[in-house]
Amino acid sequence: MSTTETHDVLLSTQIVIEQALKKLGYSDSMVELLKEPMRILTVRIPVRMDDGTTRVFTGYRAQHNDAVGPTKGGVRFHPDVNEHEVKALSIWMSLKCGIADLPYGGGKGGVICDPRKMSFRELELLSRGYVRAVSQIVGPNKDIPAPDVMTNSQIMAWMMDEYSRIREFDSPGFITGKPLVLGGSRGRETATARGVAIMINEALRTKGIELKGARVVVQGFGNAGSYLSKFMHDAGAAVIGISDVNGALYNKEGLDIPDLLDKRDSFGTVTNLFKQTISNEELLELDCDVLVPAAIENQITEVNAPKIKAHVIVEAANGPTTLEATRIVTERGILLVPDVLASAGGVIVSYFEWVQNNQGYYWTEEEVDTKLEWMMRKGFRQVYELHQSRGVNMRLAAYMSGVRKMAEAVRFRGWV
C-alpha cells in the first residue's frame, strides 16, 4: 500500500466534498455539516444458528443528511463491513441522489457477516433482526433501504415483511429492490448495469469511439458486472476480460459471455472453472477501450494508474479509484466517469419503485428504461459540462453537481 496517499474511503470523500463546496462558494460551516453523516446507529443482532448456538452480529445504519427528503441507500452483508465504509457510502448516496435530482438524501447500512457461510434460515433471521434493530429510524418517509453487496430481492422481502409486522400495516414503500409480486419495479435488478452501459456510451461518444467493436474489460462479475458484460456483448462490443474474487479471464478476441453467465454461481464466481487465468492486477492493465471496475474500492491506485491502457474508465463499483490515481489518469487524457455518476442507475430505479409503491400504479419495463436513460444522460451532460467549464476533473465535477442541491436545501431550511 502506498504511504503517500490515503486509501481511507471516508477521508478521500471528505477531501473532495470540501473542495466541491469551496468551489461552489459555500462556508466552512456547510463543509462541517456535510462532511459527516448526521446520524449513525450501531446495532447488535443475536441470531440462533443452525447448530443451536447464538451468534451476535454487528450492523450499522448511517443517514447522511435529510434536508432534501428521506434518506435512501442499500444494506450490504459482507465480512469487511465497517463504520467508516458505511459513513462514506451514505455520503456517496447523497451525491448520486443530487446528480439525479431525486428528492432524497443518502443513507447506507451493513451487517458484518459472510452470507456464503450461512444457511437460508440463518440469513432470514439476520435480515429480520436487522430491521427490528433499526426500525425506529427507518420508514417510507424517513429512510428507505435497498439491496447492496451480497443482499438481494429475497432479503428485501424478509425485511419488508418484518417492518410490516412491526408497524402493523403493509409497507411496500419502506424498501426497494423487492420481488415484483411484493411491489418491486420492473428493471430494478439490471438498473445499475444499465446505467453504467449508458455512461459507457456517453463517454465513448466524447472520445469519438464506436461502442460496436469496442474492447471492454470488466473487473467483478457480481450483479452489476455480469449484467453489464451481457449488455456490452449484446451491443456488439468485445468483452475481452472479466474477473471475480478468484482471478480473471482474458481473450483478446472477446469472451463467450452467455456461456460464462450460464456457468457463474449465485455470488458471481466463474473463473475457478478455468485453468488459464490471469490476476486481477494484470486484468486492470490490459490494452482496451473501456475499463469498468465493478468490484471493490481502491483497485486503481497511484501504483498502477500510470500503467492503465484504457481510453475510458467507468466506475461501476464504489470508490475503486483513489484520489491520486484519479489525478494521474486524468492528466494522461483518460476520461474517468466517477462512481457517484456511473452507478446511479440503481438508486434512480429504486426511486421509481418507491414512486410506484406510493401511487399504487406500476410501470412497464420500457417506461422504466426510457426514464432511466433520460436521467442518466442528463446527469452525464451536467457533470461533463462542469468538468469542461470549470477546468476540474470529472470526480470533482460530479461532487459539485451532486452536493449543490443538498447544500441549497440546508441553506433554505436555515440550518447553516
Secondary structure, 3 states (H helix, E strand, C coil): CCCCCCCCHHHHHHHHHHHHHHHCCCCHHHHHHHCCCCEEEEEEEEEECCCCCEEEEEEEEEECCCCCCCEEEEEEEECCCCHHHHHHHHHHHHHHHHHCCCCCEEEEEEEECCHHHCCHHHHHHHHHHHHHHHCCCCECCCEEEEECCCCCHHHHHHHHHHHHHHHCCCCHHHCCCCCHHHCCCCCCCCHHHHHHHHHHHHHHHHHCCCCCCCEEEEECCCHHHHHHHHHHHHCCCEEEEEEECCEEEECCCCCCHHHHHHHCCCCCCCHHHCCCCECHHHHHCCCCCEEEECCCCCCECCCCHHHCCCCEEECCCCCCECHHHHHHHHHCCCEEECHHHHCCHHHHHHHHHHHHHHHCCCCCHHHHHHHHHHHHHHHHHHHHHHHHHCCCCHHHHHHHHHHHHHHHHHHHHCCC
